[in-house]
Amino acid sequence: DGTSCVSVCARCLAKSDGVISIQDNRISIWSVGDLGNVGLNGEYQGEPQLLCDIRHNGDVMDMQTLSANQRWEKAHYHVDRDASCGGAACTGVICSNPEIVTVGEDGRINLFRADQKDAVRTIDNADSSTLHAVTFLRTTEILTVNSIGQLKIWDLRQQRNEPSQIFSLTGDRVPLHCVDRHPNQQHIVATGGQDGMLSIWDIRQGTMPVSLLNAHEAEMWEVHFHPSNPDHLFTCSEDGSLWHWDTSTSVSEKPSFLHQGGRSTTYFSHNTINQSVVSAWLSNDPTKDRMEITNLIPNQTLSVNSLDILGPCLVYGTDAEAIYVNRHLFA
Amino acid sequence: RARPDPRSSCVFVVRKDQDIYIQTLRKLFNESHGIFIGLQRSEEEFAGKSRKTQLVQVSKNYRSVIRACMEDMHQAAVSARDPALHSQYSTQVSILSAMELIWNLCEILFVEAAVAGPLLLRLLDWVRLHVCDVDNMVREVLSSENPSKHELFWNVVDVFVLQGRMDEARHLLSKEASANPTSVNMCRILDDLMKKMPVPSLGNTQTLTEMELKWQHWHEECQRYLQDGTFASNSHMESICKILLGDENAILEKKELMTTWYHFLVTRLLYSHPTVKPMELRFYAQSSMDLFLGGESSPEPLDTILMAAFEFELHQVIKECSIALSNWWFVAHLTDLLDHCKLLQSHNLYFGSNMREFLLLEYASGLFSHYSLWQLGVDYFDHCPEYGRVYLELHIERIPLNTEQKALKVLRICEQRQMHEQVRSICKIMAMKALRNNRLGSALSWSIRAKDAAFATLISDRFLKDYCEKGCFSDLDLIDNLGPSMLLSDRLTFLGKYREFHRLYGEKRFSEAAKLLLMLMTAHIAPCSFWMTLLTDALPLLEQKEVIFSAEQTYELMRCLEDLTAGKSDKQKFQDDDVETMKVEMLRLALARNLARVIVKEGTLEGS
């Protein structure tokens, strides 16, 4: 690989065994090949094949895949914003076919459609600080996080350029870097901060997080709920670790990891403020909610910038200009 | 690396290190970084043999990275359409190949420090691995239908013999035997000799003296056969027998099959002195090179380096490599490994640091000019005890910060190493940039990170200025949600509280608003320049139907107004325009009226 891997997307892993990566500001699609070549601990033995390659101007900060027919939208929809002295970095992109939403260092939110060249809607100065990440809450609502520790909900149906709700951290306004929504229970949102803290929010109630979990020692760059197995959460950080948070309580379901090297697990019990008992993430029953946390990287050196998961596959990229694919996450 | 001569005036063409930008080499830098870190972190828990095994493994890892890179580079060369690019890649392939050759030899001689016996075996492996010019020929002959009839057949047999690959040589001989009945007898004898040839063992199955004894007997047997003229009728086999006897001339005849003097050296050792001791290598090496080159050609840089290695002149090896190679990667990593093997005396260079540190510093500094590889450089500096920190401090401030994420990474590195000054400086740069782009929230976020009160004050002043000009606050989402960061600077606290005042007023909680407003002035949270604005804000409260300010409060307000006007010099008062004077007048009037009302109200008895 060529440059610090800033973003990986495993969206196509199930369909075409592919991984998208960044290489010297090129977006590349790799085929990770068939299952026959897998080694003992799920590490792929052969060389990934480069399928196709597109050049991009500037650092690629984030990426998504669009349609189920494996049509990747090209970089020209990945907009460099115009701030007063030139371009501003676009820090996050999310799509829900055919709509694409992007946010950036200029505090702007752009809404695109896959078939239209110009932005459908632009919210200028949506935020006075940098917007670090965006994700869809519902089909017409998005969540953004910014560098003064605020989580905002925007209703795109409304014409006014104000967020419909603002949540913020208690205490210090630590910048939030990533956000993800629970795949099934849309009121549960997870965010990661600059101090490596994982916050779980219930956006139906209150303006403060439901639980704060001390996690990494440095910025948490990405947080993802497992799309089909949402009792599992994954976070990656500047400190070089990638953590797997497992709240599935049934013993028979508990995955064991064949990962070589260190396996550091800690048992955590939630400190919750809220009384909601529906999901394991919001649960506050100390006898029931034991969360297993595992660091999936045995010899950590440089930052893990991005991760993605689909089914049993985990893919992540590091600042050591390498991408790792683990195809047997729950083996 | 020319040393500037002060007497001559020349123009120097300064060129950036190009190697770090070569795509395929980046894998080398990244992977070797991982190995380097692993080596530094590996505690010296193991002593003696297991430590040595550990270090040999590290050396092998480095070599396999070089080889992987060579593969990639080769692929790139093959697929390159531009001839200039093709030649660049091909050159890189040969450079990498030479690096691996040198490293491998250093591993055998220094890291593993092979002793007499295993030394020869390792050297044989080394030669077999690296002299591959003959591989094509070998493949061609072996894959032909009738190998023994191939014109290059005997060449291939010779190659096997020269490289000590006895089994393969014997296999071919058997083909010759079956194809050529007349030479069956000779083949059998030669085969037998080859089979019986004693070789040093890796394990402890025999001592050196035992081996030497056996070898002496075997040597004599070969001698007998040669003198008896057994192979007289077949010149090929006779020459092979001579080679087995270590006849230098016979070996030298096969120059083209050996291609290099070090191959000649190893072959010579194999057949004349297989129990060679490491310290004896230098004599054989020098004479081998002389004999092989025979005065026709002079040694190339690679030859000099290898010779220095055979002579166990470590510093010479490193020096020659530094000169020959265009970038510090090789010498930096090799020296570091050798240092871990405790082989380098603390050879103090004239500027005080030792060789290992010097090379690592040079290498890491080179990495810093790259937009992405600088992160590797950080770790290298960390492991340079004397000057690493200083170098890091200087370099890290000069990394161009085009995105916030990069700035965050740099900051994290600085914070982890308690480089507070660099943190402040970088945060200031980012905050200034944000301010210029009118991203006040970002600017504030950077000041909070650096705990920079002065900058926070600057930002607050900007907000207040905006307010005065536009009459309303921009970026309410920020000001309304300052939280504990409000305490970072007085001005910021004032901003937060002032906004709160506006909010209270908007919610019609007038008495609370009034109290807050007064407190802002009396507690000196508000800057003096703003007092006029605050007093003007008090006007609507004073004009309310209901009395809001108590007598006490009104007195306070009046005092504030007097302080403000008294503070102005006569000249200022003269320059004050009508608006200003009118404002003051209105305030005095309003305050007086309020005082009147409130005195009455407070003096009135409740109820009755």
Interface residues (C-beta under 8 A of the other chain):
Chain A: D1 G2 T3 S4 V6 D24 D59 M61 A83 S84 C85 A88 A89 T91 E105 D106 G107 D127 S128 S129 T130 N146 S147 I148 G149 Q150 K152 P163 I166 S168 L169 T170 G171 D172 R173 P175 Q194 A218 E219 E238 N299 T301 L302 S303 D319 A320 E321 A322
Chain B: Q23 R26 K27 N30 H33 G34 I37 G38 S372 Q375 L376 D379 N402 T403 E404 Q405 L408 K409 R412 Q416 R436 N437 N438 R439 L440 G441 S442 L444 S445 I448 S474 D475 D477 L478 N481 L482 G483 P484 S485
